[in-house]
Amino acid sequence: YFLHHWEGIATSRFANAIAFVSGNVTEKVTAIYANPQVVSVKKDTSITVPFTVQTSGLNAPINLTVTSSADTKVSATLTDDLRHVVIKGLTGITEEGLATVTIKDTSTNVTCDVKVVYNV
């Protein structure tokens, strides 16, 4: 009689794991990324730019605001899902120019700038 036993053992570095830490862990926004970072908008048109918010934890508070450096030329608003910013060329545009739209987390002061080239 002969006994043969064949067995395969596999491990993965992507398997579930648990990390134990001591002390208080502060969950916060660590970065904001927009793609593309440079857009072009014409008078009375708009463009939607997606962005990603990176956090240091799953339950990090996210408090976003958006501002434009050229309020009479370009306006910027956040969508309800807080994943896109709508950049609109206003009727005050009479010539070409450059504006900056800044997405900012008010809790951590992390910012992301989107350069906007506006023209007629």
C-alpha positions in Angstrom: 0.0 0.0 0.0 1.2 3.5 -0.8 -0.3 6.7 0.5 0.0 9.9 -1.6 -1.2 13.2 -0.3 -1.1 16.3 -2.6 -1.8 19.7 -1.2 -1.5 23.3 -2.4 -1.0 26.2 0.0 -1.5 29.7 -1.2 -1.2 33.0 0.5 -2.0 36.5 -0.6 -0.7 39.9 0.6 -4.2 41.3 -0.3 -6.0 39.1 2.2 -8.1 40.7 5.0 -6.0 42.0 7.9 -6.6 43.8 11.1 -4.3 46.5 12.5 -4.4 47.4 16.2 -3.3 50.9 17.1 -3.0 52.7 20.4 -4.1 56.3 21.1 -6.4 58.5 19.2 -6.5 58.3 15.4 -7.5 61.6 13.7 -9.3 60.9 10.5 -9.0 63.8 8.0 -8.8 64.9 4.4 -5.2 64.4 3.2 -5.5 65.5 -0.5 -7.9 66.6 -3.2 -7.1 65.7 -6.9 -8.8 67.1 -10.0 -8.5 65.7 -13.4 -8.0 67.7 -15.7 -6.2 70.5 -13.9 -6.5 72.9 -16.8 -9.8 73.6 -18.6 -11.1 76.0 -21.1 -14.6 77.6 -20.9 -16.3 80.0 -23.2 -18.8 82.7 -22.4 -22.3 81.3 -21.4 -21.1 77.7 -21.4 -20.1 75.4 -18.6 -17.8 72.4 -18.0 -17.9 69.7 -15.3 -14.6 68.7 -13.7 -14.4 65.5 -11.6 -12.3 65.4 -8.5 -11.3 62.9 -5.8 -11.0 63.5 -2.1 -8.4 61.3 -0.3 -8.9 60.8 3.4 -6.9 59.1 6.1 -9.9 57.1 7.3 -13.3 55.9 6.2 -15.3 58.3 8.5 -13.3 61.4 7.9 -15.4 64.6 7.9 -15.4 66.3 4.5 -16.4 70.0 4.3 -15.8 71.3 0.9 -16.1 74.8 -0.5 -15.2 76.1 -4.0 -14.2 79.7 -5.0 -13.2 81.4 -8.2 -10.4 84.1 -8.5 -12.4 85.9 -11.2 -16.0 86.1 -9.8 -17.2 88.3 -12.6 -15.8 86.1 -15.4 -16.1 82.5 -14.0 -18.3 80.9 -11.4 -17.9 77.5 -9.7 -20.3 75.3 -7.9 -20.1 71.9 -6.3 -22.6 69.2 -7.4 -24.7 67.5 -4.8 -22.6 64.3 -4.8 -19.5 66.4 -3.9 -17.5 64.6 -6.7 -17.7 67.3 -9.4 -17.3 71.0 -9.8 -19.3 72.9 -12.4 -17.3 75.8 -13.9 -19.4 78.3 -15.9 -18.2 81.2 -18.1 -20.3 84.2 -17.2 -21.7 86.9 -19.5 -19.0 89.4 -18.2 -16.4 87.8 -20.3 -15.2 90.3 -23.0 -11.7 89.0 -23.6 -9.4 86.0 -22.9 -8.1 85.5 -19.5 -7.0 83.1 -16.8 -8.8 82.2 -13.6 -8.2 79.8 -10.7 -11.0 77.7 -9.2 -10.0 76.4 -5.8 -11.6 73.4 -4.1 -10.9 73.5 -0.4 -11.7 71.4 2.7 -12.5 73.8 5.5 -11.5 71.4 8.2 -8.0 70.7 7.2 -7.3 73.6 4.7 -6.3 71.1 2.0 -6.8 72.7 -1.4 -6.8 71.8 -5.1 -6.5 74.4 -7.9 -8.1 74.1 -11.4 -6.7 76.6 -13.9 -9.5 78.0 -16.2 -8.8 79.7 -19.5 -11.8 81.7 -20.4 -12.6 83.4 -23.7 -15.5 84.9 -25.7 
